[in-house]
Amino acid sequence: MANDQMSGNEMRQRLSWGAGIAIGMGVGVATGSALDNMALGIAIGVAIGVVFAIAIGSVGRRRGPRADDETPDGVGAPDPNSDV
């Protein structure tokens, strides 16, 4: 039977795009109304929405192993202050 559960990464990605779209729509409509130019407001809102979606989606993601983490071969990362 197929696994219908979403992974944590997929859930975070979907929520980040939803939040980005919501924020972008709000900013776009407000900007379009203030400038009396809805097309410009929508364009600005889409751009801001994409930026927020990417920023929210990348929160909590690790970039790489830290100095105190072990490397994949089981040996600890080298100490940069070591004389060896």
Secondary structure in CASP SS format (residue, H / E / C, confidence):
PFRMAT SS
TARGET T0000
AUTHOR 0000-0000-0000
METHOD secondary structure of the structure
MODEL  1
M C 1.00
A C 1.00
N C 1.00
D C 1.00
Q C 1.00
M C 1.00
S C 1.00
G H 1.00
N H 1.00
E H 1.00
M H 1.00
R H 1.00
Q H 1.00
R H 1.00
L H 1.00
S H 1.00
W H 1.00
G H 1.00
A H 1.00
G H 1.00
I H 1.00
A H 1.00
I H 1.00
G H 1.00
M H 1.00
G H 1.00
V H 1.00
G H 1.00
V H 1.00
A H 1.00
T H 1.00
G H 1.00
S H 1.00
A H 1.00
L H 1.00
D C 1.00
N C 1.00
M H 1.00
A H 1.00
L H 1.00
G H 1.00
I H 1.00
A H 1.00
I H 1.00
G H 1.00
V H 1.00
A H 1.00
I H 1.00
G H 1.00
V H 1.00
V H 1.00
F H 1.00
A H 1.00
I H 1.00
A H 1.00
I H 1.00
G H 1.00
S H 1.00
V C 1.00
G C 1.00
R C 1.00
R C 1.00
R C 1.00
G C 1.00
P C 1.00
R C 1.00
A C 1.00
D C 1.00
D C 1.00
E E 1.00
T C 1.00
P C 1.00
D C 1.00
G C 1.00
V C 1.00
G E 1.00
A C 1.00
P C 1.00
D C 1.00
P C 1.00
N C 1.00
S C 1.00
D C 1.00
V C 1.00
END
